Amino acid sequence: MVDAGLRNAFLGKRPSDVGHVLENAVFMELLRRGFKVTAGKIDKKEIDFVAVGHTDRVYVQVCRTLADERVEQREFSPLLAVADAYPKFVLSMDRIDYSREGMHHLNIVDFLMGASLS
């Protein structure tokens, strides 16, 4: 987690920072909802957040957009590798539903406004 304001003050604002700012916002919201949040790794693939509650767990990937096929593959493939049945989400700014193969897509703004990860 990084304070986006301080980061911008020291490094300047760059267009490539949007993904990091979105990840930070999702991380803070997961904490606010009472989850313990860690990063995950399966094989050589990274999962942005593994959020664990009292009785549940959810896997979350975060990106700006899934419009590029390579980005879509990069974000969904780690979730495909997870063998358990807990919910798996990819959050992006897209309004198009990219849900597939039991994995859910959710707009980040909808999530930040209270949409559930279940």
C-alpha positions in Angstrom: 0.0 0.0 0.0 1.2 3.4 -0.9 0.0 6.9 -0.2 -0.8 8.0 -3.8 -0.5 11.7 -3.0 3.0 11.3 -1.5 4.0 9.1 -4.4 2.9 11.7 -6.9 4.6 14.5 -5.0 8.0 12.6 -5.1 7.8 10.9 -8.5 5.3 13.0 -10.5 2.1 11.7 -11.9 2.5 9.2 -14.7 -0.3 7.6 -16.8 1.2 4.1 -16.0 0.4 4.8 -12.3 -3.4 4.3 -12.7 -3.2 0.5 -12.1 -1.2 1.0 -8.9 -3.7 3.7 -7.6 -6.6 1.3 -8.4 -4.9 -1.6 -6.6 -4.3 0.7 -3.6 -8.0 1.7 -3.5 -9.1 -1.9 -3.7 -6.7 -2.9 -1.0 -8.0 -0.2 1.3 -11.6 -1.2 0.7 -10.9 -4.9 1.4 -9.4 -3.9 4.7 -12.3 -1.6 5.4 -14.6 -4.6 4.9 -12.7 -6.5 7.5 -10.6 -8.8 5.4 -7.0 -9.8 6.1 -5.3 -9.1 2.8 -2.2 -10.7 1.4 -0.7 -11.2 -2.0 -0.8 -14.7 -3.5 1.4 -16.7 -5.8 0.6 -19.9 -7.7 3.4 -21.4 -9.8 5.0 -18.3 -11.2 1.8 -16.3 -11.4 0.8 -13.6 -9.0 -2.6 -12.9 -7.5 -3.0 -9.3 -6.4 -5.0 -10.0 -3.3 -6.1 -13.0 -1.3 -8.7 -11.6 1.1 -9.6 -13.8 4.1 -12.6 -13.1 6.3 -13.8 -15.0 9.4 -15.5 -17.7 7.3 -14.7 -16.9 3.7 -11.9 -16.2 1.2 -11.8 -14.4 -2.1 -9.2 -14.0 -4.8 -8.9 -10.6 -6.4 -7.1 -9.3 -9.5 -7.0 -5.6 -10.3 -6.3 -3.8 -13.6 -7.3 -0.6 -15.4 -8.9 -2.4 -18.4 -9.3 -5.9 -19.8 -9.8 -4.6 -23.4 -6.3 -5.9 -24.4 -6.4 -9.7 -24.9 -2.9 -10.0 -23.3 -4.0 -8.2 -20.2 -7.2 -10.3 -20.0 -5.0 -13.5 -20.2 -2.6 -12.1 -17.6 -5.3 -11.3 -15.1 -7.5 -14.4 -15.5 -4.8 -17.1 -15.8 -3.6 -17.0 -12.1 -7.2 -17.4 -11.0 -7.7 -20.4 -13.3 -4.8 -22.1 -11.6 -6.4 -21.9 -8.1 -7.9 -25.2 -7.4 -10.3 -24.4 -4.5 -13.9 -23.2 -4.9 -13.7 -19.8 -3.3 -14.9 -16.8 -5.3 -12.4 -15.3 -7.9 -12.8 -11.8 -9.1 -11.1 -9.5 -11.6 -11.9 -5.8 -11.0 -11.4 -3.2 -13.7 -12.8 0.1 -14.9 -14.6 -1.7 -17.7 -18.4 -1.7 -17.8 -18.4 -4.8 -20.2 -18.8 -8.0 -18.3 -15.7 -10.2 -18.8 -16.9 -13.0 -16.4 -16.0 -16.5 -17.6 -15.2 -20.0 -16.4 -16.6 -19.4 -12.9 -14.6 -16.3 -12.4 -16.4 -13.0 -12.0 -15.6 -9.6 -13.4 -16.7 -6.5 -11.5 -16.4 -2.8 -12.2 -14.0 -1.2 -9.6 -16.4 1.8 -9.0 -19.3 -0.6 -8.3 -17.0 -2.5 -5.9 -15.9 0.7 -4.1 -19.6 1.8 -3.9 -20.5 -1.5 -2.0 -21.0 -4.3 -4.5 -20.3 -7.6 -2.9 -17.5 -10.1 -3.7 -19.6 -13.2 -3.1 
